[in-house]
Amino acid sequence: MRAGRLLAAAAATLVALTACSAEDGPATPGGDRGFVSGTGAVTIIAPQDRGEPVTLAGEKVGGGTLDLASLRGKIVLLNVWGSWCAPCRKEAPYLQAAWDQTRTLGDVQFVGLNTRDDAAGAAEAFERRFGITYPSLRDNDGSLQLVFRATLPPRAIPSTIVLDRQGRVAARIIGEGSRATFVGLVDQIRSEA
């Protein structure tokens, strides 16, 4: 019994050491404050159980604006990332490869949601470094993510949310994803009647 309590205490300590909650403070370039790690777990919502379409619009990294309502009729893969996030840097090439593979389908759009990157030019430098060619919305204070709180909120950075053709949340990945996972989710949502 004592060994069980020690194991539980060790596990709790490990969790506390490997993840910081968003309440710990804003992210800093090169740091990890505000970072919460994810496991890469995938959740899919059946079409009949999906909520209302997501309303999300804002300023894009690099200038201009984007309203997700203009993408209705397409499958939208929305990735929450920050230039300060090591797993985001690791997954960026997989996202771009998945985008390269799916963008020619015509009914798919990838969108980034850059969070807590207030350092001038950090998000733009990240996109250049990894050759990101899909647009990203700026979410300097994390407030844009609140639109997902009633469905499948992005509880870690990175997180990925897939919207169906009606703009409803259809799937979520908490944590780092792979090219195969991104493409597989897009294909699964595309195949729905």
N, CA, C and O of each residue as an XYZ file, in Angstrom:
772
protein
N       0.830     -1.191      0.000
C       0.000      0.000      0.000
C       0.870      1.249      0.000
O       0.588      2.216     -0.707
N       1.949      1.216      0.816
C       2.850      2.369      0.866
C       3.526      2.582     -0.488
O       3.719      3.720     -0.916
N       3.886      1.486     -1.160
C       4.510      1.591     -2.483
C       3.545      2.249     -3.468
O       3.970      3.029     -4.321
N       2.259      1.942     -3.360
C       1.252      2.546     -4.235
C       1.159      4.045     -4.028
O       1.047      4.806     -4.989
N       1.207      4.478     -2.747
C       1.160      5.908     -2.457
C       2.406      6.614     -2.966
O       2.326      7.731     -3.475
N       3.553      5.967     -2.830
C       4.799      6.558     -3.337
C       4.769      6.691     -4.852
O       5.211      7.698     -5.404
N       4.238      5.656     -5.528
C       4.140      5.708     -6.981
C       3.192      6.826     -7.415
O       3.484      7.549     -8.367
N       2.071      6.970     -6.729
C       1.117      8.039     -7.053
C       1.745      9.408     -6.827
O       1.559     10.315     -7.637
N       2.490      9.566     -5.730
C       3.143     10.845     -5.453
C       4.205     11.153     -6.500
O       4.344     12.300     -6.924
N       4.948     10.148     -6.914
C       5.973     10.348     -7.948
C       5.338     10.740     -9.271
O       5.846     11.610     -9.978
N       4.219     10.093     -9.605
C       3.529     10.436    -10.852
C       3.011     11.867    -10.808
O       3.130     12.593    -11.794
N       2.442     12.282     -9.686
C       1.939     13.654     -9.544
C       3.070     14.659     -9.665
O       2.903     15.710    -10.283
N       4.211     14.348     -9.086
C       5.374     15.239     -9.177
C       5.853     15.347    -10.609
O       6.199     16.434    -11.073
N       5.877     14.213    -11.321
C       6.312     14.225    -12.719
C       5.387     15.078    -13.570
O       5.849     15.853    -14.408
N       4.078     14.940    -13.359
C       3.128     15.765    -14.105
C       3.358     17.236    -13.810
O       3.350     18.055    -14.729
N       3.560     17.584    -12.564
C       3.776     18.980    -12.183
C       5.050     19.537    -12.808
O       5.111     20.719    -13.145
N       6.054     18.703    -12.963
C       7.313     19.174    -13.522
C       7.298     19.269    -15.045
O       8.070     20.038    -15.617
N       6.432     18.499    -15.715
C       6.473     18.465    -17.175
C       5.457     19.367    -17.846
O       5.495     19.507    -19.068
N       4.563     19.977    -17.114
C       3.559     20.842    -17.739
C       3.306     22.051    -16.862
O       3.281     21.956    -15.635
N       3.119     23.181    -17.506
C       2.759     24.407    -16.810
C       1.381     24.805    -17.297
O       1.099     24.705    -18.491
N       0.537     25.243    -16.420
C      -0.797     25.647    -16.843
C      -0.744     27.036    -17.442
O       0.206     27.789    -17.230
N      -1.784     27.361    -18.195
C      -1.868     28.678    -18.816
C      -1.902     29.774    -17.759
O      -1.548     30.917    -18.048
N      -2.316     29.448    -16.554
C      -2.374     30.454    -15.504
C      -0.993     30.816    -14.963
O      -0.866     31.786    -14.217
N       0.043     30.058    -15.323
C       1.378     30.342    -14.840
C       1.965     31.614    -15.440
O       2.968     32.125    -14.942
N       1.364     32.122    -16.483
C       1.851     33.350    -17.088
C       1.982     33.202    -18.578
O       1.894     32.093    -19.104
N       2.190     34.304    -19.268
C       2.268     34.261    -20.718
C       3.554     33.585    -21.173
O       4.557     33.543    -20.461
N       3.479     33.067    -22.376
C       4.658     32.440    -22.954
C       5.692     33.492    -23.283
O       5.359     34.637    -23.590
N       6.915     33.103    -23.218
C       7.989     34.005    -23.596
C       8.791     33.365    -24.702
O       8.992     32.151    -24.686
N       9.257     34.142    -25.665
C      10.034     33.558    -26.738
C      11.211     32.777    -26.164
O      11.981     33.282    -25.346
N      11.326     31.525    -26.619
C      12.404     30.675    -26.159
C      12.124     30.023    -24.819
O      12.894     29.168    -24.381
N      11.027     30.410    -24.149
C      10.690     29.843    -22.857
C       9.505     28.923    -22.986
O       9.036     28.650    -24.091
N       9.017     28.441    -21.851
C       7.878     27.550    -21.920
C       6.790     27.911    -20.916
O       5.933     27.077    -20.624
N       6.798     29.141    -20.374
C       5.735     29.539    -19.456
C       4.413     29.546    -20.202
O       4.327     30.071    -21.312
N       3.404     28.979    -19.612
C       2.103     28.889    -20.243
C       1.951     27.646    -21.082
O       0.880     27.422    -21.646
N       2.983     26.826    -21.187
C       2.943     25.632    -22.010
C       2.305     24.486    -21.242
O       2.658     24.231    -20.090
N       1.376     23.803    -21.871
C       0.782     22.596    -21.324
C       0.991     21.511    -22.360
O       0.532     21.638    -23.495
N       1.677     20.447    -21.980
C       1.951     19.388    -22.941
C       0.709     18.557    -23.173
O      -0.160     18.463    -22.305
N       0.627     17.955    -24.344
C      -0.473     17.075    -24.686
C       0.070     15.715    -25.073
O       1.276     15.532    -25.243
N      -0.837     14.770    -25.207
C      -0.433     13.394    -25.480
C      -0.581     13.006    -26.941
O      -0.128     11.933    -27.340
N      -1.206     13.857    -27.750
C      -1.495     13.500    -29.132
C      -2.803     12.739    -29.258
O      -3.100     12.179    -30.314
N      -3.595     12.717    -28.172
C      -4.873     12.006    -28.181
C      -5.831     12.653    -29.178
O      -5.908     13.877    -29.283
N      -6.559     11.806    -29.908
C      -7.508     12.266    -30.919
C      -8.925     12.017    -30.425
O      -9.232     10.936    -29.921
N      -9.792     13.021    -30.571
C     -11.212     12.899    -30.252
C     -11.989     13.246    -31.513
O     -11.712     14.259    -32.156
N     -12.958     12.412    -31.871
C     -13.807     12.665    -33.037
C     -15.253     12.735    -32.558
O     -15.699     11.896    -31.775
N     -15.974     13.737    -33.033
C     -17.386     13.908    -32.683
C     -18.231     13.413    -33.855
O     -18.003     13.809    -34.998
N     -19.193     12.558    -33.574
C     -20.105     12.072    -34.617
C     -20.874     13.257    -35.198
O     -21.199     14.190    -34.464
N     -21.173     13.243    -36.500
C     -21.850     14.386    -37.133
C     -23.124     14.826    -36.416
O     -23.378     16.025    -36.300
N     -23.919     13.888    -35.939
C     -25.181     14.244    -35.280
C     -24.968     14.878    -33.907
O     -25.901     15.449    -33.343
N     -23.756     14.787    -33.363
C     -23.481     15.333    -32.033
C     -22.706     16.656    -32.071
O     -22.376     17.208    -31.022
N     -22.422     17.154    -33.242
C     -21.651     18.397    -33.349
C     -22.532     19.599    -33.058
O     -23.731     19.603    -33.338
N     -21.907     20.614    -32.489
C     -22.627     21.829    -32.122
C     -22.804     22.775    -33.299
O     -22.822     22.377    -34.464
N     -22.931     24.030    -32.944
C     -23.118     25.095    -33.931
C     -21.793     25.403    -34.645
O     -20.722     25.090    -34.125
N     -21.868     26.014    -35.832
C     -20.637     26.424    -36.513
C     -19.826     27.408    -35.671
O     -20.378     28.233    -34.944
N     -18.529     27.300    -35.788
C     -17.608     28.165    -35.052
C     -17.569     29.537    -35.721
O     -17.501     29.639    -36.946
N     -17.613     30.582    -34.912
C     -17.453     31.948    -35.393
C     -16.082     32.419    -34.941
O     -15.846     32.602    -33.747
N     -15.177     32.616    -35.893
C     -13.810     32.999    -35.562
C     -13.241     33.840    -36.696
O     -13.223     33.413    -37.850
N     -12.782     35.024    -36.361
C     -12.192     35.926    -37.345
C     -11.135     36.766    -36.649
O     -11.185     36.971    -35.436
N     -10.181     37.247    -37.428
C      -9.170     38.099    -36.841
C      -8.081     38.481    -37.816
O      -8.162     38.219    -39.016
N      -7.056     39.112    -37.262
C      -5.902     39.556    -38.041
C      -4.978     38.372    -38.302
O      -4.746     37.536    -37.429
N      -4.455     38.321    -39.527
C      -3.535     37.251    -39.892
C      -2.094     37.637    -39.566
O      -1.737     38.815    -39.572
N      -1.282     36.637    -39.284
C       0.161     36.833    -39.178
C       0.628     37.340    -40.542
O       0.301     36.743    -41.568
N       1.377     38.422    -40.563
C       1.835     38.990    -41.834
C       0.893     40.011    -42.433
O       1.217     40.610    -43.458
N      -0.281     40.233    -41.819
C      -1.205     41.257    -42.292
C      -2.457     40.693    -42.937
O      -2.493     39.538    -43.361
N      -3.471     41.522    -43.003
C      -4.763     41.118    -43.553
C      -5.628     40.488    -42.484
O      -5.236     40.394    -41.321
N      -6.810     40.057    -42.893
C      -7.749     39.434    -41.969
C      -8.276     38.136    -42.573
O      -8.171     37.898    -43.776
N      -8.838     37.317    -41.714
C      -9.441     36.056    -42.152
C     -10.644     35.784    -41.269
O     -10.576     35.920    -40.047
N     -11.752     35.396    -41.901
C     -12.969     35.001    -41.209
C     -13.257     33.557    -41.606
O     -13.425     33.260    -42.789
N     -13.315     32.660    -40.627
C     -13.548     31.253    -40.947
C     -14.885     31.022    -41.637
O     -15.057     30.014    -42.322
N     -15.837     31.943    -41.467
C     -17.124     31.812    -42.156
C     -16.932     31.793    -43.670
O     -17.731     31.192    -44.387
N     -15.882     32.443    -44.158
C     -15.620     32.461    -45.605
C     -15.132     31.105    -46.111
O     -15.027     30.896    -47.319
N     -14.836     30.186    -45.197
C     -14.331     28.862    -45.580
C     -15.402     27.781    -45.476
O     -15.095     26.600    -45.639
N     -16.664     28.160    -45.208
C     -17.742     27.173    -45.140
C     -17.777     26.394    -46.459
O     -17.582     26.963    -47.534
N     -18.024     25.107    -46.361
C     -17.997     24.229    -47.526
C     -16.672     23.491    -47.642
O     -16.542     22.554    -48.429
N     -15.679     23.920    -46.846
C     -14.374     23.256    -46.831
C     -14.150     22.602    -45.467
O     -14.723     23.012    -44.458
N     -13.309     21.585    -45.466
C     -12.814     21.021    -44.218
C     -11.678     21.936    -43.778
O     -10.757     22.193    -44.553
N     -11.731     22.428    -42.546
C     -10.709     23.348    -42.042
C      -9.945     22.665    -40.908
O     -10.533     22.257    -39.906
N      -8.640     22.549    -41.079
C      -7.769     22.054    -40.017
C      -7.133     23.279    -39.381
O      -6.382     24.007    -40.032
N      -7.435     23.506    -38.101
C      -6.980     24.685    -37.374
C      -5.967     24.248    -36.320
O      -6.307     23.519    -35.389
N      -4.728     24.695    -36.468
C      -3.654     24.300    -35.551
C      -3.269     25.461    -34.649
O      -2.921     26.540    -35.130
N      -3.334     25.238    -33.327
C      -2.943     26.241    -32.341
C      -1.455     26.058    -32.064
O      -1.018     24.968    -31.693
N      -0.666     27.138    -32.248
C       0.788     27.041    -32.123
C       1.381     28.335    -31.590
O       0.730     29.379    -31.575
N       2.624     28.243    -31.155
C       3.394     29.410    -30.750
C       4.843     29.188    -31.135
O       5.336     28.062    -31.076
N       5.526     30.241    -31.526
C       6.932     30.098    -31.939
C       7.809     29.678    -30.775
O       8.888     29.125    -30.988
N       7.371     29.927    -29.545
C       8.097     29.616    -28.326
C       7.925     28.165    -27.894
O       8.565     27.727    -26.938
N       7.078     27.419    -28.580
C       6.672     26.068    -28.186
C       7.504     25.022    -28.933
O       7.404     24.902    -30.154
N       8.332     24.262    -28.190
C       9.202     23.246    -28.814
C       8.414     22.179    -29.579
O       8.818     21.839    -30.691
N       7.311     21.631    -29.049
C       6.549     20.659    -29.833
C       5.945     21.268    -31.108
O       5.758     20.566    -32.102
N       5.644     22.567    -31.077
C       5.128     23.233    -32.274
C       6.194     23.256    -33.367
O       5.898     23.041    -34.542
N       7.430     23.518    -32.964
C       8.532     23.508    -33.925
C       8.730     22.111    -34.496
O       9.031     21.957    -35.680
N       8.563     21.103    -33.665
C       8.728     19.729    -34.130
C       7.617     19.329    -35.097
O       7.874     18.629    -36.077
N       6.380     19.767    -34.833
C       5.256     19.343    -35.661
C       5.073     20.199    -36.919
O       4.379     19.775    -37.843
N       5.677     21.390    -36.979
C       5.481     22.293    -38.120
C       5.769     21.634    -39.475
O       4.968     21.798    -40.395
N       6.871     20.901    -39.637
C       7.104     20.254    -40.940
C       6.025     19.224    -41.291
O       5.703     19.044    -42.466
N       5.464     18.545    -40.276
C       4.403     17.568    -40.536
C       3.125     18.261    -40.999
O       2.431     17.771    -41.889
N       2.820     19.408    -40.385
C       1.644     20.178    -40.812
C       1.798     20.658    -42.245
O       0.876     20.532    -43.051
N       2.964     21.209    -42.561
C       3.176     21.698    -43.920
C       3.110     20.549    -44.925
O       2.543     20.712    -46.005
N       3.678     19.400    -44.589
C       3.622     18.230    -45.489
C       2.173     17.774    -45.689
O       1.781     17.420    -46.801
N       1.374     17.783    -44.604
C      -0.035     17.402    -44.712
C      -0.798     18.416    -45.561
O      -1.654     18.039    -46.361
N      -0.491     19.698    -45.389
C      -1.118     20.746    -46.197
C      -0.741     20.568    -47.664
O      -1.599     20.666    -48.541
N       0.530     20.307    -47.936
C       0.966     20.074    -49.320
C       0.214     18.902    -49.935
O      -0.116     18.930    -51.120
N      -0.057     17.874    -49.139
C      -0.732     16.680    -49.638
C      -2.227     16.898    -49.857
O      -2.810     16.283    -50.751
N      -2.860     17.762    -49.060
C      -4.322     17.887    -49.124
C      -4.824     19.137    -49.843
O      -5.987     19.176    -50.246
N      -3.996     20.145    -50.013
C      -4.508     21.420    -50.550
C      -4.994     21.312    -51.981
O      -5.837     22.106    -52.400
N      -4.490     20.355    -52.745
C      -4.926     20.217    -54.138
C      -6.319     19.599    -54.235
O      -6.890     19.557    -55.324
N      -6.876     19.122    -53.129
C      -8.209     18.530    -53.152
C      -9.284     19.579    -53.416
O     -10.359     19.251    -53.917
N      -9.002     20.835    -53.082
C      -9.935     21.922    -53.357
C     -10.951     22.199    -52.264
O     -11.518     23.290    -52.220
N     -11.199     21.234    -51.375
C     -12.198     21.454    -50.331
C     -11.592     21.350    -48.933
O     -12.276     21.001    -47.970
N     -10.290     21.660    -48.839
C      -9.572     21.604    -47.569
C      -8.796     22.911    -47.396
O      -8.234     23.437    -48.357
N      -8.770     23.429    -46.169
C      -7.964     24.605    -45.856
C      -7.333     24.420    -44.488
O      -8.023     24.088    -43.524
N      -6.033     24.632    -44.396
C      -5.353     24.656    -43.114
C      -5.264     26.106    -42.670
O      -5.079     27.005    -43.490
N      -5.398     26.331    -41.367
C      -5.273     27.657    -40.769
C      -4.529     27.485    -39.445
O      -4.848     26.593    -38.659
N      -3.554     28.330    -39.207
C      -2.882     28.337    -37.918
C      -3.564     29.333    -36.992
O      -4.206     30.283    -37.440
N      -3.414     29.102    -35.704
C      -3.880     30.051    -34.692
C      -2.685     30.293    -33.786
O      -2.438     29.544    -32.842
N      -1.946     31.360    -34.094
C      -0.721     31.694    -33.380
C      -1.074     32.328    -32.042
O      -1.712     33.381    -32.000
N      -0.665     31.696    -30.956
C      -1.061     32.154    -29.630
C       0.116     32.641    -28.802
O       1.198     32.055    -28.806
N      -0.130     33.725    -28.100
C       0.793     34.303    -27.115
C       2.178     34.600    -27.673
O       3.177     34.441    -26.971
N       2.244     35.024    -28.908
C       3.509     35.421    -29.529
C       3.533     36.935    -29.644
O       3.226     37.471    -30.709
N       3.891     37.642    -28.570
C       3.886     39.100    -28.639
C       5.228     39.668    -29.081
O       5.313     40.865    -29.356
N       6.269     38.864    -29.158
C       7.573     39.370    -29.614
C       7.474     39.735    -31.092
O       7.031     38.931    -31.913
N       7.885     40.937    -31.415
C       7.787     41.424    -32.793
C       8.500     40.474    -33.751
O       9.687     40.187    -33.595
N       7.776     40.006    -34.719
C       8.360     39.187    -35.772
C       8.552     37.720    -35.447
O       8.971     36.965    -36.324
N       8.263     37.271    -34.216
C       8.509     35.867    -33.851
C       7.656     34.904    -34.679
O       8.156     33.883    -35.151
N       6.376     35.223    -34.855
C       5.492     34.346    -35.621
C       5.892     34.309    -37.089
O       5.908     33.246    -37.708
N       6.218     35.482    -37.645
C       6.630     35.541    -39.044
C       7.921     34.755    -39.263
O       8.058     34.050    -40.263
N       8.869     34.873    -38.328
C      10.133     34.139    -38.429
C       9.892     32.635    -38.365
O      10.533     31.874    -39.089
N       8.980     32.205    -37.509
C       8.624     30.794    -37.394
C       8.093     30.287    -38.735
O       8.528     29.245    -39.225
N       7.147     31.031    -39.329
C       6.554     30.611    -40.602
C       7.600     30.544    -41.713
O       7.580     29.625    -42.532
N       8.515     31.515    -41.742
C       9.589     31.479    -42.756
C      10.501     30.281    -42.538
O      10.842     29.571    -43.484
N      10.896     30.061    -41.287
C      11.822     28.966    -40.963
C      11.280     27.612    -41.400
O      12.025     26.775    -41.908
N       9.990     27.398    -41.204
C       9.397     26.097    -41.512
C       8.649     26.076    -42.846
O       8.008     25.079    -43.178
N       8.726     27.158    -43.607
C       8.101     27.188    -44.928
C       6.594     27.034    -44.889
O       6.011     26.401    -45.769
N       5.960     27.605    -43.879
C       4.504     27.487    -43.722
C       3.820     28.353    -44.777
O       4.083     29.551    -44.875
N       2.937     27.731    -45.568
C       2.291     28.447    -46.670
C       0.795     28.663    -46.460
O       0.154     29.317    -47.282
N       0.227     28.133    -45.384
C      -1.180     28.390    -45.091
C      -1.257     29.578    -44.118
O      -0.286     29.856    -43.414
N      -2.386     30.274    -44.070
C      -2.487     31.467    -43.212
C      -2.630     31.107    -41.735
O      -3.087     30.020    -41.383
N      -2.232     32.040    -40.889
C      -2.431     31.910    -39.446
C      -3.074     33.178    -38.908
O      -2.742     34.290    -39.320
N      -3.999     32.987    -37.982
C      -4.579     34.106    -37.249
C      -3.713     34.411    -36.044
O      -3.116     33.511    -35.454
N      -3.644     35.692    -35.679
C      -2.939     36.106    -34.455
C      -3.894     35.989    -33.272
O      -5.050     36.403    -33.351
N      -3.399     35.425    -32.183
C      -4.180     35.309    -30.948
C      -3.241     35.610    -29.785
O      -2.957     34.740    -28.962
N      -2.762     36.851    -29.727
C      -1.728     37.217    -28.760
C      -2.095     36.931    -27.312
O      -1.221     36.596    -26.512
N      -3.378     37.057    -26.956
C      -3.765     36.864    -25.557
C      -4.517     35.558    -25.312
O      -4.961     35.309    -24.191
N      -4.668     34.724    -26.333
C      -5.359     33.444    -26.173
C      -6.871     33.539    -26.198
O      -7.547     32.529    -26.005
N      -7.426     34.726    -26.431
C      -8.879     34.902    -26.351
C      -9.629     34.247    -27.515
O     -10.779     33.842    -27.340
N      -9.017     34.132    -28.686
C      -9.714     33.517    -29.815
C     -10.020     32.047    -29.552
O     -10.996     31.514    -30.081
N      -9.201     31.391    -28.745
C      -9.425     29.978    -28.438
C     -10.701     29.758    -27.635
O     -11.217     28.642    -27.582
N     -11.207     30.809    -27.013
C     -12.400     30.677    -26.174
C     -13.631     30.257    -26.966
O     -14.581     29.745    -26.373
N     -13.653     30.452    -28.282
C     -14.812     30.047    -29.078
C     -15.014     28.536    -29.041
O     -16.095     28.051    -29.375
N     -13.992     27.786    -28.643
C     -14.084     26.330    -28.612
C     -14.457     25.777    -27.237
O     -14.569     24.560    -27.082
N     -14.650     26.627    -26.249
C     -14.840     26.153    -24.873
C     -16.084     25.280    -24.706
O     -16.114     24.438    -23.809
N     -17.100     25.453    -25.532
C     -18.320     24.655    -25.402
C     -18.243     23.341    -26.181
O     -19.136     22.502    -26.060
N     -17.205     23.155    -26.966
C     -17.105     21.935    -27.772
C     -15.877     21.130    -27.343
O     -15.922     20.397    -26.356
N     -14.793     21.271    -28.084
C     -13.532     20.588    -27.767
C     -12.438     21.636    -27.687
O     -11.756     21.882    -28.681
N     -12.251     22.256    -26.540
C     -11.249     23.322    -26.438
C      -9.828     22.784    -26.610
O      -9.533     21.658    -26.210
N      -8.951     23.594    -27.207
C      -7.547     23.194    -27.312
C      -6.892     23.344    -25.946
O      -6.580     24.460    -25.530
N      -6.682     22.245    -25.248
C      -6.197     22.281    -23.869
C      -4.685     22.188    -23.746
O      -4.158     22.125    -22.635
N      -3.994     22.178    -24.850
C      -2.531     22.121    -24.848
C      -2.045     22.864    -26.083
O      -2.809     23.125    -27.013
N      -0.786     23.193    -26.074
C      -0.179     23.808    -27.246
C       0.997     22.934    -27.625
O       1.914     22.759    -26.823
N       0.994     22.386    -28.814
C       0.016     22.560    -29.882
C      -1.250     21.735    -29.655
O      -1.250     20.747    -28.921
N      -2.311     22.166    -30.297
C      -3.556     21.420    -30.427
C      -4.071     21.669    -31.832
O      -3.776     22.696    -32.444
N      -4.833     20.730    -32.328
C      -5.393     20.859    -33.669
C      -6.878     20.547    -33.608
O      -7.297     19.568    -32.991
N      -7.662     21.388    -34.252
C      -9.105     21.206    -34.322
C      -9.485     21.115    -35.792
O      -9.016     21.906    -36.610
N     -10.337     20.147    -36.126
C     -10.811     19.996    -37.502
C     -12.283     20.374    -37.534
O     -13.089     19.855    -36.762
N     -12.619     21.285    -38.439
C     -14.005     21.720    -38.634
C     -14.570     21.034    -39.870
O     -13.875     20.875    -40.873
N     -15.836     20.628    -39.794
C     -16.478     20.015    -40.960
C     -16.918     21.090    -41.950
O     -16.665     22.275    -41.733
N     -17.563     20.688    -43.017
C     -17.952     21.624    -44.081
C     -18.925     22.711    -43.597
O     -19.008     23.785    -44.194
N     -19.652     22.428    -42.520
C     -20.582     23.416    -41.952
C     -19.884     24.340    -40.960
O     -20.507     25.265    -40.438
N     -18.592     24.102    -40.691
C     -17.860     24.932    -39.742
C     -17.998     24.474    -38.308
O     -17.682     25.224    -37.384
N     -18.468     23.245    -38.104
C     -18.648     22.693    -36.758
C     -17.410     21.905    -36.347
O     -16.738     21.311    -37.190
N     -17.110     21.901    -35.049
C     -15.968     21.134    -34.555
C     -16.266     19.648    -34.735
O     -17.254     19.129    -34.215
N     -15.387     18.974    -35.484
C     -15.566     17.553    -35.786
C     -14.524     16.679    -35.102
O     -14.790     15.513    -34.809
N     -13.333     17.234    -34.843
C     -12.260     16.432    -34.251
C     -11.244     17.346    -33.582
O     -11.183     18.546    -33.850
N     -10.438     16.733    -32.690
C      -9.397     17.484    -31.995
C      -8.226     16.559    -31.694
O      -8.405     15.383    -31.377
N      -7.024     17.118    -31.802
C      -5.811     16.458    -31.339
C      -5.256     17.329    -30.223
O      -5.041     18.526    -30.410
N      -5.026     16.723    -29.061
C      -4.411     17.450    -27.943
C      -2.934     17.104    -27.952
O      -2.553     15.970    -27.662
N      -2.113     18.068    -28.280
C      -0.679     17.844    -28.364
C      -0.231     17.682    -29.800
O      -0.964     17.982    -30.743
N       0.970     17.207    -29.939
C       1.631     17.093    -31.237
C       0.977     16.024    -32.107
O       0.637     14.940    -31.632
N       0.807     16.346    -33.382
C       0.266     15.398    -34.341
C       1.300     15.042    -35.391
O       2.370     15.647    -35.456
N       0.973     14.060    -36.209
C       1.856     13.629    -37.291
C       1.204     13.931    -38.632
O       0.005     14.201    -38.694
N       1.980     13.888    -39.697
C       1.429     14.096    -41.036
C       0.305     13.106    -41.297
O      -0.757     13.483    -41.791
N       0.538     11.834    -40.964
C      -0.469     10.802    -41.210
C      -1.751     11.070    -40.427
O      -2.847     10.853    -40.943
N      -1.626     11.537    -39.193
C      -2.815     11.837    -38.389
C      -3.587     13.009    -38.972
O      -4.813     12.955    -39.069
N      -2.879     14.075    -39.365
C      -3.554     15.236    -39.960
C      -4.296     14.836    -41.236
O      -5.470     15.164    -41.409
N      -3.603     14.129    -42.123
C      -4.208     13.717    -43.393
C      -5.360     12.749    -43.136
O      -6.404     12.846    -43.779
N      -5.178     11.815    -42.198
C      -6.218     10.849    -41.889
C      -7.490     11.500    -41.370
O      -8.590     11.116    -41.765
N      -7.344     12.500    -40.476
C      -8.529     13.196    -39.970
C      -9.229     13.976    -41.071
O     -10.456     13.959    -41.169
N      -8.447     14.659    -41.899
C      -9.039     15.393    -43.017
C      -9.810     14.430    -43.920
O     -10.951     14.707    -44.292
N      -9.193     13.303    -44.272
C      -9.842     12.325    -45.146
C     -11.115     11.784    -44.503
O     -12.132     11.631    -45.178
N     -11.067     11.495    -43.206
C     -12.246     10.946    -42.522
C     -13.404     11.936    -42.540
O     -14.541     11.555    -42.822
N     -13.124     13.205    -42.241
C     -14.197     14.209    -42.234
C     -14.679     14.487    -43.663
O     -15.868     14.718    -43.880
N     -13.768     14.465    -44.627
C     -14.163     14.666    -46.036
C     -15.098     13.564    -46.526
O     -15.975     13.817    -47.351
N     -14.914     12.342    -46.021
C     -15.677     11.204    -46.507
C     -17.104     11.141    -45.965
O     -17.895     10.301    -46.394
N     -17.434     12.029    -45.021
C     -18.786     12.013    -44.460
C     -19.801     12.427    -45.514
O     -19.554     13.304    -46.343
N     -20.954     11.764    -45.453
C     -22.013     12.058    -46.435
C     -22.594     13.435    -46.210
O     -23.494     13.852    -46.939
